[in-house]
Amino acid sequence: MQTTIRKWGNSLAVRIPKAFVKEAHVACGTPVDLSVDDGKIVIDPHTKSEYRLEDLLKGVTKRNLHAEVATGVVVGREAW
């Protein structure tokens, strides 16, 4: 698909067709990373990784589980 670069204030802009928006899973306000790769402009949706405790705990094994860590004597009113 061809489109035209237009002036937008002091910058330039390209309209993204609805079909591309849908396929790329982006919407108005989606943060993106903009870069140039070998002379080509690349727009990459900036996805924030969401971690769930349940998924993180699945990665804990006897091999990577560390021992208790000593932090010294009680100094104040620590509850432990």
C-alpha positions in Angstrom: 0.0 0.0 0.0 1.3 3.5 -0.8 0.5 6.6 1.1 1.9 10.1 1.3 3.9 11.8 4.0 2.2 15.1 5.1 3.3 18.1 7.1 2.0 18.2 10.7 3.3 21.3 12.5 7.1 21.3 12.3 7.1 17.5 11.8 5.9 15.1 9.2 3.2 12.4 9.6 1.9 9.3 7.9 -1.7 8.1 8.4 -1.9 4.4 9.4 -4.7 2.6 7.6 -7.3 0.9 9.8 -6.4 -2.6 8.5 -2.8 -2.1 9.6 -3.8 -0.8 13.0 -6.0 -3.8 13.5 -3.3 -6.3 12.4 -0.6 -4.6 14.5 -2.9 -4.5 17.6 -2.4 -0.8 18.2 -4.8 2.1 18.9 -4.8 5.8 19.3 -2.4 6.5 22.3 -0.4 3.3 22.0 3.2 4.0 22.8 5.6 3.0 20.0 9.4 2.8 19.5 10.4 4.6 16.3 13.7 3.7 14.7 15.6 3.6 11.4 16.9 0.2 10.2 19.0 0.2 7.0 17.3 3.3 5.8 13.8 2.1 6.6 11.5 3.7 9.2 10.3 1.1 11.7 7.4 1.7 14.1 7.3 -1.0 16.8 4.5 -1.1 19.4 6.1 -0.7 22.8 4.7 -3.5 24.8 5.1 -3.5 28.5 5.8 -6.9 30.0 3.3 -7.8 32.6 4.4 -10.3 35.2 2.2 -12.5 37.3 3.5 -13.9 40.5 2.1 -17.3 39.6 4.1 -17.4 36.4 7.3 -16.2 38.1 7.0 -18.8 40.8 6.8 -21.6 38.2 10.5 -20.7 37.4 11.6 -21.4 40.9 13.3 -24.8 41.3 15.5 -26.5 43.9 18.5 -25.7 41.7 17.9 -21.9 41.6 16.4 -21.4 45.1 18.8 -19.5 47.3 19.3 -20.1 51.0 18.3 -17.8 53.8 20.3 -14.6 54.0 21.6 -13.3 57.3 21.2 -9.6 57.7 22.8 -9.2 61.2 21.5 -8.5 64.6 18.3 -6.6 65.3 19.0 -2.9 65.5 15.6 -1.3 66.1 12.1 -2.5 66.4 12.1 -5.0 63.6 9.1 -7.4 63.8 11.0 -10.5 62.7 
